[in-house]
């Protein structure tokens, strides 16, 4: 059976597409500028990630509310993706505390719908612009059980810290019954195959309770300030 590529687009089609893509740059710039300006005053903050599919009666939802409220009462703004499930639980817990509850919303075909617990609400069209906001303004990450999106955010921050493109921050995996299998795989396969270094296994902390998660963050900052140093600020500027 012969194979043949479809016809190439005409020069006019290519010009129209290039024009659309060029104008798209301005929309992307606007998302970054609006995000930077709006979130400049929320630091220190903790970004919390997890599945959009967990309902209010799920134990992970309840644990997220608890850890978000404790962090909020401790002085951390709480950033979530602004949607349902764990994102809603994070914003709900943050609003019950004393610091701002922030939602970085994005339009998705199925799962995403803004939750009602946001003091500061931003809307994005582009995942990559939104992901920069999660990293740039976070003094810590708390990663709850979740799916591909949660794993994407976890891999993103691990990669940025491992490669030195972002400052070192606490990365807390909350829920050993969910995360232990992945951590074992990191050790057996990634470390075993030498695709990561032994010290990379120290980039994250596994916890089971809200108090343990909060303690892990405060222990990390015990001998230094939460605010990024001048060198760290330059790293964040170059994300």
N, C-alpha and C positions, 0 to 999 in steps of 0.2 A: 504494500500500500504506500503510495507516494505521499509525501508531506510537503505542504507549501504554506508559507506565511501569508496572511491576508495582505491586501494592498496597503501601501503606506499612505498616511494622510497627505492631502494636497498641501501645497505651500500656504494657501489661504487658511486651511484648517490649522496649520502649525502656527501661523501668525496670530490667529484668534486665541489659540490656547496660550501662547506666550504672553499675550496681552492680559488675559485673565489671571495667569500666574503672577505677573508683575504687580498687578493691583492687589493681589492677595497678600503681598508683602506688607502693605500698609495696614491691613486688618490684623496681621500678626503683630506688627509693631504696636498697634493700639492696645492689644491684649496685654503685652508686656508692660507698657507705660502705665496703663490703668491698674494693673496688678501691683506693680512696684509702689505706686503712689498710695493706693488704698491700704496696702498691708505694711507700710513703713512703720506704723505706730503700734503694731500688735505684739512685737517681740518683748520678752522671750515667748516662744510658742512651741508646742508639740504637735506634730502631724500624726494622726491616727488613721490607720487603714484597716479594711476588712470587707467581708462580703456584703453586697447589697441585698442578698436574698434571705438573711436571717430576720425572723420576725421578733416582735416584742417579747414573746414568751420563751425565746431561746436563751439558754444560759450565757452564751457568748455576748448577746445583746446586753444582758444585765451586767456582766462583768465590764463591758465597755462603758456603760453609764457610770459605773462606780469609779473606774480609773480616770475617766475624763473629769468627773466632779472633783476628785482628789487633786488632780493636776491643776484644775482651775482655781481651787481654793488655795493652792500653793503658789499661785501667781503666774501660771502659764496660760497664755491663750491656747485654745485648742482648735486645730485646723482639721477639717475632714473634707471629703469629696462632695459634701452637700446633699447627697442622695439618701435613699432609704437604708434599712438594715443597720450595719455597724456604723455607717456614716451618720445616720440619724441618732443612734445611741450616743456617739461621741459628742455631737452638738447638744443633745438633750442634757447629758451630764455636765457639759461646760456651762450651759445656761443656768444650771442649778448651783454652780459655783460662783466665784467672784470675778472671773476674767472673761474676755470676749470669746464668743463662739463664732468660728469662721467657717464658711462653706465655700469651697471652690467647685462650683457646679459646671457640668458639661452636658450638652444635649446628646443623648443616645437613643437609638431606635426603640429599646424595650425597657431597660431597667431604671433609667435615671429620671427621677422626679424630685424637685427640691423639697427638702424636709422643712418643718415649721420651727426649727430651733436655732436659727442663725441670726446673730447680731450683725455680722458683716457677711455680705453675700456677693460673690463675684460669679460671672458666667463666661465660660470659654467655649470656643469652637474647636480649638486645637489641643490635643492631648499634651503635646510637648511643651507648650507654653504653660499649661496648668501644672505639669510635673516640675517645671523650674520653680514655680511658686511654692510648692510643697517643700522643696529642698532649701531654697534660698532663705526662707523665713523660719525654718525649724531648728530648734536647739536640741531636739530629740525626735526619734521615731518610735511609735508604739504600733506594732504590727499584730493585728488580731487574725484569727482564722479567716480565710477567704479563698477566692479562686484565681483565675489568670491575672486579673487586674491587680490584685493584692501581691501576687508573686512578681509581677512586673515592677511595682513600686519597690518591693524588697530588693530585687536584683539591681534596680537603678541606684539605690542609695549605697548598697554594698560595693558596686562597681565604682561609683564616684569617690567613695572614701578609700577604697583599695588602691585606686590609681592616683590619689592625691589631687583630684580635680575638685573635691569638696573638703571642707574641714571635717575632722573627726567628731562625731556626735554619738550619743548613746542610741543604739538600735535594739529595741526590746521586742522579743518575740513572746507574746503572751498566750500561754496554753500549751503545755508540754505534750498533752495527749494528741494535739493536732500537729505540732511542729517537730516532734522528736524524730519521726521517720525521715523527714527532709534533712535534718541535721546529721543523722546517721549516714545518709547518702552523701552529704557533703564530705564527711570524713572518710567513708569507704571508697567512694568513687573519685571525687574531685581531688582530695588530698592524696588518696592512694595512687592516682594517676599523675600526681604532681602538676595538675592544672591550676591549683592554688597553693599558697604557702601555708605552713603551720600557723603562722601568726594571723592569717586571714580568718581562722576559726575563732579568733578573739574579737572580731569586729561586732559581734552581736551577743546579747545576753538572753537566756531563756528564763522566763518567770511563769508563775502560776497564779499569783494573786495581784490585786491592784496595789496593795502596799509594797510588795516586792518590786513591782514595776516602778513605782514612784521612788523607792529607795535606790534602785539601780541608777536612775537619772541623777538623783542628788549625790550619790556616791561618786559618779563620774565628775561632777563639778565641785567636789568638796574642796579641792586645792586650786581652783581657778574660777574665773568669772564665767557666767553664762553667755555674756555678750562676746561676739566674735572679736578676736584680735585684729589689728590692722592687716596682718598677713592673711588671716582667714577671710577678712572682708574682701581682699583682692581676689582670693580664690572664688568666692561667691560671685564676684563681679564678672569673672571669666567663665562661669558655668556654660 
